[in-house]
Amino acid sequence: MFFFFTVRPHLTGCISPSMETFHCRWSVGSFQNLSEPRDLRLFYFNRLPLTTSETNWSECPLYSTERPDECFFNENHTTIWTSYNVQLRSRDQSVLYDEISFSVPDIGEFTASKPHQSVVARCLFILSVCS
């Protein structure tokens, strides 16, 4: 017997190597017809205290020219100690495929002197459950 599982497009994670910038990546899953640039679009909002409402979503500030599945947030779009919500949407924005929330310290890479934090960061990056 043969089973085929459909995997929806999804965020594979966000990571900040320096706590000054970060990037987010996604996968088309088994939806291979969504492999062209901008077939999937990334939107975000940064929950700055008293300045942003949840309805004020912005599109990815810089899509990668090297990878069709990556968005880069430079220093002008990165704020630590605030919460980000990131959504993966269809080209016309009619379908919301995935959403995650995080703060930059949660997705930061840590030194080997803090191995427990490295494990947590890597788990957050791949969005999987560590056992």
C-alpha positions as semicolon CSV with decimal commas, in nm:
position;residue;x (nm);y (nm);z (nm)
1;M;0,000;0,000;0,000
2;F;0,128;0,349;-0,088
3;F;0,054;0,665;0,110
4;F;0,128;1,018;-0,001
5;F;0,142;1,290;0,262
6;T;0,093;1,650;0,161
7;V;0,328;1,892;0,333
8;R;0,207;2,251;0,321
9;P;0,451;2,538;0,273
10;H;0,598;2,626;0,611
11;L;0,857;2,837;0,786
12;T;1,169;2,636;0,863
13;G;1,302;2,893;1,108
14;C;1,459;3,227;1,180
15;I;1,808;3,279;1,316
16;S;2,019;3,572;1,433
17;P;2,394;3,510;1,419
18;S;2,481;3,849;1,572
19;M;2,173;3,980;1,757
20;E;2,192;4,276;1,514
21;T;2,034;4,113;1,209
22;F;1,838;3,797;1,136
23;H;1,697;3,594;0,851
24;C;1,400;3,365;0,808
25;R;1,367;3,070;0,572
26;W;1,079;2,859;0,447
27;S;1,004;2,547;0,247
28;V;0,746;2,495;-0,026
29;G;0,682;2,150;0,119
30;S;0,524;1,922;-0,141
31;F;0,372;2,222;-0,324
32;Q;0,638;2,223;-0,598
33;N;0,422;2,459;-0,807
34;L;0,519;2,733;-0,557
35;S;0,891;2,732;-0,632
36;E;0,914;3,060;-0,826
37;P;1,035;3,374;-0,644
38;R;0,749;3,553;-0,467
39;D;0,507;3,261;-0,505
40;L;0,535;3,265;-0,127
41;R;0,568;3,598;0,052
42;L;0,686;3,670;0,405
43;F;0,512;3,930;0,620
44;Y;0,598;4,042;0,970
45;F;0,521;4,285;1,244
46;N;0,742;4,390;1,530
47;R;0,544;4,441;1,848
48;L;0,717;4,759;1,962
49;P;0,571;4,896;2,285
50;L;0,283;5,137;2,219
51;T;0,368;5,186;1,851
52;T;0,248;4,891;1,647
53;S;-0,087;4,722;1,619
54;E;-0,131;4,367;1,499
55;T;-0,294;4,494;1,182
56;N;0,020;4,679;1,068
57;W;0,196;4,397;0,879
58;S;0,495;4,472;0,654
59;E;0,643;4,262;0,377
60;C;0,992;4,118;0,397
61;P;1,242;4,406;0,390
62;L;1,491;4,217;0,168
63;Y;1,427;3,891;-0,015
64;S;1,748;3,703;-0,088
65;T;1,869;3,712;-0,446
66;E;2,067;3,391;-0,387
67;R;1,792;3,183;-0,224
68;P;1,425;3,193;-0,327
69;D;1,324;3,094;0,026
70;E;1,491;3,351;0,249
71;C;1,421;3,696;0,390
72;F;1,690;3,912;0,550
73;F;1,628;4,171;0,822
74;N;1,914;4,422;0,843
75;E;1,997;4,647;1,140
76;N;1,718;4,889;1,045
77;H;1,458;4,611;1,076
78;T;1,596;4,430;1,381
79;T;1,504;4,520;1,738
80;I;1,598;4,300;2,030
81;W;1,374;4,255;2,335
82;T;1,055;4,292;2,132
83;S;0,832;4,026;1,982
84;Y;0,813;3,951;1,611
85;N;0,532;3,769;1,437
86;V;0,621;3,627;1,095
87;Q;0,373;3,485;0,844
88;L;0,422;3,289;0,523
89;R;0,149;3,379;0,274
90;S;0,052;3,307;-0,084
91;R;0,144;3,549;-0,364
92;D;-0,200;3,716;-0,351
93;Q;-0,206;3,696;0,032
94;S;-0,530;3,495;0,031
95;V;-0,372;3,192;0,200
96;L;-0,183;3,197;0,530
97;Y;0,042;2,891;0,532
98;D;0,236;2,934;0,854
99;E;0,305;3,176;1,138
100;I;0,565;3,195;1,416
101;S;0,642;3,438;1,698
102;F;0,979;3,504;1,859
103;S;1,215;3,766;1,996
104;V;1,567;3,807;1,856
105;P;1,744;3,669;2,168
106;D;1,533;3,352;2,131
107;I;1,674;3,286;1,783
108;G;2,032;3,396;1,852
109;E;2,329;3,168;1,807
110;F;2,515;3,115;2,130
111;T;2,873;3,026;2,213
112;A;2,985;2,682;2,321
113;S;3,019;2,813;2,676
114;K;2,639;2,801;2,695
115;P;2,559;2,461;2,542
116;H;2,204;2,441;2,678
117;Q;2,119;2,767;2,503
118;S;2,277;2,641;2,179
119;V;2,047;2,341;2,187
120;V;1,745;2,563;2,251
121;A;1,845;2,800;1,968
122;R;1,894;2,513;1,724
123;C;1,558;2,364;1,820
124;L;1,392;2,699;1,761
125;F;1,574;2,728;1,428
126;I;1,444;2,402;1,291
127;L;1,112;2,438;1,472
128;S;1,117;2,084;1,594
129;V;1,072;1,916;1,927
130;C;1,396;1,802;2,086
131;S;1,388;1,488;2,286
